[in-house]
Amino acid sequence: MTKTAHQGPQSSTEETKPELSPAARRFANATSTSVGAMLAKIILVAIVDATAIFAVFTALGREAWVIASAIAVITVLINVIYFKRGWLPAKYLLPGTIFLLIFQVFVIGYTGYIAFTNYGSGHNSDKDDAITALLQSNQNRVEGSAGYPVSILDGQDGLAMLIERDGQQMLGDADQPFAPVDPAALGDYSELAFGDLLGRQQEVTSLTVPVSENPADGTLRTSDGRTAYQYTSSLKYDEAADTMTDQKTGVVYQDTGVGAYTAEDGTQLMPGWSINVGFDNFTRAVTDSSIRNALFSVTVWTFAFAFLSVATTFFLGLFLAIVFNDMRMKGRKIYRVISILPYAFPAFLGGLVWAGMLNRDFGFINQVLLGGAQIPWLTDPWLAKFSVLWVNLWLGFPYMFLVCTGALQSIPDELSEAATLDGAKPFQIFRLIKLPLLLVSVAPLLISSFAFNFNNFNVIYMLTEGGPRLQDAGLNVGSTDILISMVYKVAFVGSQRDYGLASAFSIIIFVIVAIISIISFKQTKALEELN
C-alpha cells in the first residue's frame, strides 16, 4: 500500500514580486554601472590630487616655483576634464599627454638646462650649502678648549649628543645644533651604555654636532662617548667681502664667478656650487685638446660601429633569408627557428656571456676552441672592436633575417618568372629586381637600425665597458666607447662626475642622429612612401 503525500494549496497571502520589463532592467544595470564608474573615477582622481598636493608642497619647500606651478596647473586640468560632462577625446588624450610631458619633454628640457651649467662633482648645490660644507669639513680641535661631559643618546633619527651648559640641558645631532631640551622629551631617547659605545664606536666618533646655527662657532666631537671637545674651521668666512681665508696660511679665496672660491694662483676650495656657464661645456668639447681628441676618436668609432653593425647584420640576414626562402632546401623551418634564437637573448645578457667566453685567460674561445691560446680579445684596441662587432652581429642578424624574409615573400613570383623568360640570370634578377624592391620596404628599418646602433649602450658596456682605456684622453673613455657610453662614463663613473659636460654631449648626439635621420629619409623618400 503506497502512501501519497498531498500538498496543500499555496497560501493566498504569499506575495509575488512583479517582474521588471527589459527596458527597466537595462536602466537599472546602467544606473549601477554609472554609479560604480563614478566612484572609481572619484577615487582615482582623489589619489592623483593627494599625490599632486604632496608634490606641490615638496617643490615649494625647495623653492622650485616653476615645478610647483606646473603640477598645480596639471592637477586642476585633470579635475576639470574628468568631472565635466563631455570632452570624451580629452579624457583619453590627457594621460598620454601628461606622460609625454614628464618622460620626454621634461627630460629633454632638463638635460638642455644642465648642459649650460657646471653641475657635477663639487658643484652640485647652491652657494650657501657650499659655504656651510667648507666650514664644517676643514675643522681642527680648539687648543686649550675645555671638555664637555656628554651623553650619547639613541633616537629614531639616529645618535644625538646631550650636554649641560649654563645649568641647562642641551640636545643636538648631526643635523640640528644644540638647543635647550625639555627633560620630558628625553623619554624618546635611550642612553648608550659602555658596551653599546664600544659596539658603535665608529658612529660615535663620527658624530659631529654644530654648536649653534652659525657655522663659524664650530662643532663638538667625542672620541670616547664621555667627553666632547670643540672643533672650529681653519677657514674664516667674511660675509661682507664674500671671501674665505685660510687661517693657517693666510691665503684668501674669492668668488670669481666660476662656482668656487678661488685663490690668486687658481687654487679652488671644494665643494663649490652650481652656476650657469653658458656655452662653456660645448666650447670645452671642441677647444680642450684632451677632450677634443677623445671626442673625435669616439665619434669616428661610433659612426663606424653603427654603419658596420647595420651592414653586417643586414647582408647576413639577407643571405640567410634568400637561402631559407628557396623551396628546394630541406629542413627550412628548423633552420629558421635556429637562426632566430639569438634574437630571444637580451642584449645585456648576451654581452655578459660573450665577455666570459672571450676572456683571455679562461674564456671558452681561447681555452677550448683555440687550444689554450692567450689572444686578448677584449684588451687589445683593434681586437676589442672586432669582438664588439662580432657579438653585435650575432645578436642583430636574426632581426634582419626576419625583416628580409617578410620583404622577399611579399615580392610577386611573376616578376622573377618574367625576368627568367627574358633570359636574366639569378644574380641579375636579384640585383635589378628583388634588391630595389626589397630596399623600398627595408630602407626605413635600416635607418632606424642605424640610429639604434648609434646609441647601442648594452653591447658596448656589458662586453668591454668601453675599454681598453685611451691613455692620452682627458676623459674616462676607451677604444670601444661610443658616444652614449662616453656620456655615461662622464656623468656617472669615476670620482669626478661632470653632468654639465655629459648633457652637452647628449645634445650633440641628438643633433647628429636627427640630421642623419632627416637626410636618410629624404634620400630614400621613405616618408613619401608612408604617406
N, C-alpha and C positions, 0 to 999 in steps of 0.2 A: 504494500500500500504506500503510495507516494503522497508526500505532503506538498501541497502547493502553497507557496508564500504569496499572500495577497498584499499588494502595496496600496495604501490608501491614496485618495486624491490629494494633490498638492494644495497647500493652504492658499486660500484666496487672498490672504493678507500679504503674501510674498510679492515684493515689488520687482518689476522688470525694468532694467536700465535701457533707456532709449538709445538706439544706435545712431552714431553721427553720420551725416552724409559724407560722401567722398570729398566734397569741397571744404566741409568743416574740418575734416581730418587733415587735409593739406594745410589749411590755415593754422591749425594747432601746431603741426610739426614745424611749419615755417616760423611761427612765433617763438617756439622753444629754441630753434636753431639760431634765430637772430639774437635772442637774449644771451645764449651761450657765446656766440661770436662777440657780442658787445662786451661781456665780462672778460673774455680773453684779451680783447683789444685794450680794455682799461688796465688790466694787469700788466701787459707788455709795455704800454706807454708809461705806466707808473714806474716800472723798473728803469726804463730809459731816463725818465725825469730824475729819479733818485740818483742814478749814476752821473747824470749831467750836473746836478747840483753839487755833488761831491767834487767833480772835476772843476767846476767853476770856482769853488772856494779854494781848492788847491792851487789853481792858476793865480787867483787873486793874492794868496799868501806868498807866492813867488813873484808877484808884481808882473805877471805875464798878461798884460791888459788885452792885447790883441787876441790871444788864445781864449781868454775868458769870454770876450765879446763874441767870438765866432761860435763857441759852444752854446752860449745863451741864444744866439740868433737861430742856430740849427735846431735847438730844442723847441723853441717857440714855433718854428716852421713845422716840425713834426706834429706837435699838438694841433695846430690849425688844420693841417692837411688830413689827419686821421680822424678828427672829430667833426669835420664839416661834411655835410652830405654832398655827394657827387665827387668830382675831381678823381675819378677812378684811375685814369692814367698816372696821375701824380702819386697815388698811393703805391703803385708798382715801381715807378721810376725812382722814388726818393731813396729807398735803401741802397740801391746800386750807386746812385749819385753820391751819397754820403761816403760809402766805402771807397769810391773812386777819389774823392777829395782827400780822404785820410791816408790811404795807402799809396796813392800815386802823386796827386798834385802837391800835397803837403810834403811828402818825402823829397820830391824833386826840388820844390821851393826851398826846403830847409837845407838840402845839400848845396844849392846855389848860394844860400846865405853863409854857410860855413866856409865856402871857398873863398870868401872875401874877408876872412878873419884869420887870426893866428891861433885859433883854438887847437889845443893839443897838450902834450905833457908839459907841465909847468905853466900853462896858460889856459886853465880850464875853469876859472872862477872870475869873480869881479875883484876890483881893487881893494875893497875893504877886507874881504876874506884873505887876500894875499898879504896884506899888512899884518893881520892877526896871525896868520901862519908863520910869517917871518919872525915875529916877536916871540912866538911860542917854540919855534924849532931851534933857536940859537940861544939857549939858556944855560947859564952856569950858576953854581951854588954861590950865594952871597957869603963872602968871607966874614967870619965872626958873628954870623947870624945865630940867634938862639933857636934851640929846637922846640917844637910844639908837640906836647903829648897828644897822640891821636888814637882814635879807634877806627878800625876798618869795618864798615857795615856792608851787608849784602842785601840788596833790594831787588825789586822787579826789573829795574833798568840797569842793573849791574852793581859794581862796587862803588861805595861812597866813602867820604872821609869826614869824621866828626872831631872837631876841636873845641876848646873852650878859650874864648878871647874876651877880655874885659868883663869877666864874670858871666858871660852869656855863651850858650852852646851854639856853634856854627856848623852847618852841614853843607857839603859841596861834593860835586862829582866831576867827571871829565868834561861834561857839557855845561854844567851850571856852576858859577863861582860860589864861594862861601857866602851864606846868608843865615840870619837867625832862624832857628827852628823851634817849633813848639814841642816840648818833650812828649806830648801825647802822640805826635806824628811819628815818633821813633818806633812805635809799635809795628810799623810796616817793614822794619829792618831787623836783621839779626846780626849780632856782632860775631866776627870771625874769631874762633879760639886759636890757640897757638898751633894746634895740629892743622887747622884749616889754613892758617897763614903759610905754613910750610908747603902744604899741598898746592896752594895757589900763589906761590911766590912770584911767578912771572907776572901775573895780573896785578899783584900788589905793587911790585916795584915799578911797573909801567904806568900806574895810576898817577895822573897829573891833574891837579885841581887848581883853577885860577883863583888868585887871592881876591880879586874884585873884577868889576866889569872892565876896568882899564887894563889892557894887556901889559902896559909898562910896569904894573905892580908885581908882575911875576906870578909864580905858581908855588905850590907846596908839593913836595915829594917825600916818600919814605922808602927806606931800604929794608926795614925790619918789621913794619906794621905797628910800631910803637911810638916812634919819634919821627916827625916830619921837619924838613928844612926848606927854607925859602930859596927859590931859584929865580933869577932875573935874566932878561935877554942881554946878550952882548951888543945888540943893535939898539939904537935910540932913534925913535921916530919923532921928527919935528913936523907937526901938523901944519903950522903956519908956512914953513918953507917947502913942505912936501918933500922931505929928504929923509934918508936913512943913514945914520952914522955908525960905523963900527967903532965901538968904544975902546977896543984893544989897539987897532991900527990907526984910527983917526980918519979912515977913508970915508968920503961922503958919496952916497949913491943918490942920484936924482932921477925923477921921472922924465925921461927924454922922449916920450911918446912911442916907445917900442913895446909897451906892455910889460915892463920890468924896470926895477930901479937899477940904474947903470952908473958905473964909475967913469972917470975921465979916460981910463985906459980901455974901456969897453967891457970890463967885467960886470956881469949881471948877477943880481940876487934872485934866487929861485925859491919859491914859486913866484911867477908873475901873474898877469891877469889877461883876459881875452879882450882884444880890441879889433876894430875894423882896420884892415891893412890895404884895402882897395885891391888892385891887381897885382900885388906883390907876389902872391903864390904863383900866378901864371907867369910873371916875369922871371921868378926863380927857376921855373921849369925849363926856360929857354936860354937864360943867361948864365946860370951857375953851371960851370963846366962839368962838375962831378954828377950833377943831376941831369944835365942835358945829354951827356954821353950815355948814361944809363937809360934815359927815356928813349933816345934814338935806337939803341940796341934792342930794347924790349919792344918798341913799336914795329921795327923791321921783322923781328921774330913772330910777333902777333899776326901780322899780315901773312907771313909765310906759313905759319901754323894753320890759320883759318883757311887759306887757299889750298894748301896741300891736303888738309883734312877733308875738305869738300871734294877735291878732285879724286883722291884715292878711294874714298868711300863710294863716290858716285860711279866710277868706272868699274870697281869690283862688283858693286851691287848690280850695275847694268849687265856686266858679263854673266853673272850667275843667273840673272833674270832671263837673258837670252838662252842660256844653256838649259835651264829648267823649264823654259816655255816650249821647248822642242818636244813635240808629241812622240818622237821616236825614242826618247830617253826613258829607260825603265826606272821605276822607283822614284819618280819625280816628287811625289808627295812626301816621302821620307826625307829626301834631301832638302826640301823646302823647310820642313819642321826643324831639321838640324841647323839650317842656315840662320833661322831667326832666333835661336836660343840665346845668343849673346845680347839680343835686344831686351830679354827679360831680366838681365843683370842690371841692378842700379849702377850708375856710373861711378859713384864714390866707392862702392864695394868692389867693383872691377878694378879700380885703380889700386886699392889696397892689396888685392890678391896678386895682381901683376907686380906690384912693388916687392912682395915677398918672393915671387918666382924669379925676378930679375936681380935679386941681391947678389952681390959679387962673391960673398964668402959661403953662403949656404943656400942660395936660390936653386930652384929646380932646373932652370935653364943651364946654369954653369955646372952644377954638380951631377946631374943625370944625363941631360941631352948632350952636353959638351965634355963629359968625362972629367969633371973637376977643374975646368978652366977658371981663370981669375979675370974675366972680362968685366970692366967697370961700366956696366950698362947705365947706371944711374948717377955716377960720379964724374964721368968724362963729359965735357960740354957737348960734343957732337953726338956721342953715343946716347946721351940722355935725351937729346932732341929726337933722335931716331926712335928711341924707346917710346917717347910720348906719342909720336905719330903712329907707331905700330899699335899701341894699345888703343888709341882713338879709332884706328881703322877697324880693329876687332870689335869695338863697341858700336861703331856707326854704320858699317856696311849693311846690317840687316834692314835698317830703315830705308836705305836707298834701294835695296833689293825689293822690298815690298812696294815702294813707290813705282819703281821701273816696271815691275811685274804688272801692276794695275794699268800703267800707261800703255805698255805693249799690248795687253789684251784688249784695250779699247780701240786699237788701230784696226780698221777693217781688213780682213784677209784678201778682199778683192783687189786692193792696191798692190799687194805683193804678187798676186797671180797675174795681174795685167802687166806688171813690170817684167815678170818672168817670160811671158809670151812675147814681149818686145825684145827679149834677148839680154836683159840685165842679169848680171851675176849677183850672188847673195850679198857680197860686200857692198856692191853698188846699190842694191835695194835698201840695205841698212843705212848707208851713208847719205843717200839722196832722198829717201822717202821716210823711213822709220825714225831716224835720229831727229830730223827737223820737226816732225810731228810730236815726237817724244818731248823735245825741249819746250814746245809751246805750253805743255801742261806741267812740266817739271821745273822750268826756269824759276818761277816764284818760290818753289820749295828750296832750290839751290841758294837763292838769295837769303831766305830765312835761315838755312843751314849755315851759311857763311856768317851771318850775324850771331847765331848761337855759338859757333866755334870761336868767334872773336872774343866772346866772354865765357868760354868753357872753363870755369874755375875748377870743377870737380876733378877732372882728369889730371890737370897740372898739379894741383896741390896734394892730392892723395897719392900720386905716383912719385913725384920728385920734390914736392914742397917748393918748387921753383928753382931748386939747385941744379948744378953746383954754383956757389956764390961767385958773383963778378967782383974780382978783387979791387979793381980801380974805381968802383962805383961809390958815389957818395950816399947811396940809399941801400937799404937791405933788400937787394934784388939778386936774382940768379940767372943762369944761362937759359933756363926753360921757362922763366916767368913770362907771362903775357900781361897785358895792361891791367886786367882786372885783378890778377893775383898780386901784382905790384901795388895796386891801390890797397888791397887788404893788408899787405905787409907794412906799408907806410902808416896805415891807420891803427893796426891792432897788434903788430908783432914787434917785440923789442922794447927797450926801456924808453926810447924817445919816439912818441907817437904824435904824428903831425896830421890831425884831422883836416886842417885847412888845406894843406897841400894835397892830401888824398882826395878831398872833394873837388879841387881844381882838376886833378887827373880824371875824375869821374865825368866832369863836364866835357873835357877834351874827348874822352871815349864816346860820350853821347853824340857829340858833334860829328866825329869821324864816322860812326855807324850810320847816322842819319844821312850824311852826304853820300856814302856808298850805296845805301838802300835807294835813295832817290834817283841817283844816276843809273843804277842797275834796273830799276823798274821802268825808267824811261827807255833804256836801251832795248829791253825785252818786250816793251809795250804790254806788260802784263796787266797793268791797270785797265787798259782799253779792252783787253780780253775779258777781264772780270766784269766790266760794265756791259 
